[in-house]
């Protein structure tokens, strides 16, 4: 067949992202690609699948900001900023893998992570991305 390895797909998809990805986005994308490859390799077909990722290492709020050269970014440490960054991250990842995930019957993927910041954004966060129809995507933080 015409199969790609997860490394090849990740490099291609990350390399073709319109905007750079954050450190955390890249890590999540790679994990989703590996899980997706497992579904493809084992031809696992279910009505619908749900992927769950739990990131054990604490993430800094700046890890959610897309990398743009050597530019130092000043990011608010509040919950609204964290929520906005997490939602933006999930939508970017969905742009890269959403169609393929839907094709594999993955209607929802979820990430749980712990953020550390100097403000009220510190704590555990859960991001749920749902793509039941293949045409719409909802992100709940």
C-alpha positions as CSV (number, residue, x, y, z in Angstrom):
1,X,0.0,0.0,0.0
2,X,0.8,3.6,0.1
3,X,1.6,4.0,3.8
4,X,3.6,6.6,5.5
5,X,5.4,6.2,8.8
6,X,4.3,8.5,11.6
7,X,7.6,10.3,11.5
8,X,7.1,11.1,7.8
9,X,3.6,12.3,8.3
10,X,4.5,14.3,11.3
11,X,7.3,16.0,9.5
12,X,5.2,16.7,6.5
13,X,2.2,18.0,8.4
14,X,4.2,20.0,10.9
15,X,6.4,21.4,8.2
16,X,3.3,22.6,6.2
17,X,1.5,24.3,9.1
18,X,0.7,27.8,8.1
19,X,1.9,29.1,11.5
20,X,4.6,27.6,13.7
21,X,3.5,25.2,16.4
22,X,4.2,25.5,20.1
23,X,6.4,23.0,21.9
24,X,3.3,21.5,23.6
25,X,1.4,21.4,20.2
26,X,4.2,19.5,18.5
27,X,4.4,17.0,21.4
28,X,0.7,16.3,21.3
29,X,0.6,16.1,17.5
30,X,3.4,13.5,17.6
31,X,1.5,11.4,20.2
32,X,-1.7,11.6,18.2
33,X,0.1,10.6,15.0
34,X,1.6,7.5,16.8
35,X,-1.8,6.5,18.1
36,X,-3.4,7.1,14.7
37,X,-0.7,4.9,13.1
38,X,-1.6,2.1,15.6
39,X,-5.2,2.3,14.5
40,X,-4.2,2.1,10.9
41,X,-1.7,-0.8,11.4
42,X,-4.1,-2.9,13.3
43,X,-7.1,-2.0,11.2
44,X,-9.1,-1.3,14.3
45,X,-12.6,-0.2,13.3
46,X,-15.1,0.7,15.9
47,X,-18.2,2.8,15.8
48,X,-16.4,5.7,17.3
49,X,-13.1,6.1,19.1
50,X,-12.0,8.5,21.8
51,X,-8.3,9.2,22.3
52,X,-7.1,10.4,25.7
53,X,-3.6,11.8,26.3
54,X,-2.4,12.7,29.8
55,X,0.8,14.8,29.8
56,X,2.5,14.1,33.1
57,X,5.3,16.7,32.8
58,X,4.2,20.2,33.9
59,X,3.9,22.6,31.0
60,X,4.8,26.2,31.2
61,X,2.4,28.7,29.8
62,X,5.0,29.8,27.3
63,X,5.2,26.2,26.0
64,X,1.7,26.8,24.5
65,X,2.9,29.8,22.5
66,X,3.9,29.1,18.9
67,X,7.6,29.2,18.3
68,X,8.6,32.2,16.2
69,X,12.4,32.5,16.0
70,X,14.1,34.2,18.9
71,X,11.2,36.5,19.6
72,X,10.5,36.8,23.3
73,X,6.8,36.8,23.9
74,X,5.1,38.3,26.9
75,X,2.1,36.2,27.8
76,X,-0.6,37.0,30.4
77,X,-0.7,34.6,33.3
78,X,-4.5,34.6,33.6
79,X,-7.0,31.8,33.0
80,X,-8.5,33.6,29.9
81,X,-5.0,33.6,28.2
82,X,-4.4,29.9,29.0
83,X,-7.9,29.0,27.8
84,X,-7.3,30.9,24.5
85,X,-3.9,29.4,23.9
86,X,-5.2,25.9,24.6
87,X,-8.1,26.3,22.3
88,X,-5.9,27.7,19.5
89,X,-3.5,24.8,20.0
90,X,-6.3,22.2,19.7
91,X,-7.7,23.9,16.5
92,X,-4.2,24.0,14.9
93,X,-3.7,20.3,15.7
94,X,-7.2,19.5,14.3
95,X,-6.3,21.4,11.1
96,X,-3.4,19.0,10.6
97,X,-4.9,15.6,11.6
98,X,-8.7,16.1,12.0
99,X,-9.7,14.7,8.6
100,X,-7.6,11.6,9.0
101,X,-8.8,11.1,12.5
102,X,-12.4,11.3,11.4
103,X,-11.6,8.7,8.6
104,X,-10.4,6.4,11.3
105,X,-13.6,6.9,13.3
106,X,-11.9,9.0,16.1
107,X,-14.7,11.4,16.9
108,X,-13.0,12.9,20.0
109,X,-9.5,13.4,21.4
110,X,-8.8,14.7,24.8
111,X,-5.7,16.1,26.5
112,X,-5.2,16.6,30.2
113,X,-2.2,18.6,31.3
114,X,-0.9,20.7,34.2
115,X,0.2,24.2,33.6
116,X,2.6,26.2,35.8
117,X,2.5,30.0,35.6
118,X,3.0,33.0,37.9
119,X,-0.7,33.7,37.9
120,X,-4.1,32.1,38.2
121,X,-3.6,30.0,35.0
122,X,-1.7,27.4,37.1
123,X,-3.4,24.1,37.6
124,X,-4.8,21.1,35.7
125,X,-6.5,21.8,32.3
126,X,-8.5,19.5,30.1
127,X,-9.0,20.1,26.4
128,X,-11.6,18.1,24.5
129,X,-11.8,18.3,20.7
130,X,-14.8,16.7,19.1
131,X,-15.2,16.0,15.3
132,X,-18.2,13.8,14.8
133,X,-19.2,14.8,11.3
134,X,-15.7,15.4,9.8
135,X,-16.8,18.9,8.8
136,X,-17.2,20.6,12.2
137,X,-14.9,20.8,15.1
138,X,-15.7,21.9,18.7
139,X,-13.1,22.5,21.4
140,X,-14.0,22.6,25.0
141,X,-11.5,23.8,27.6
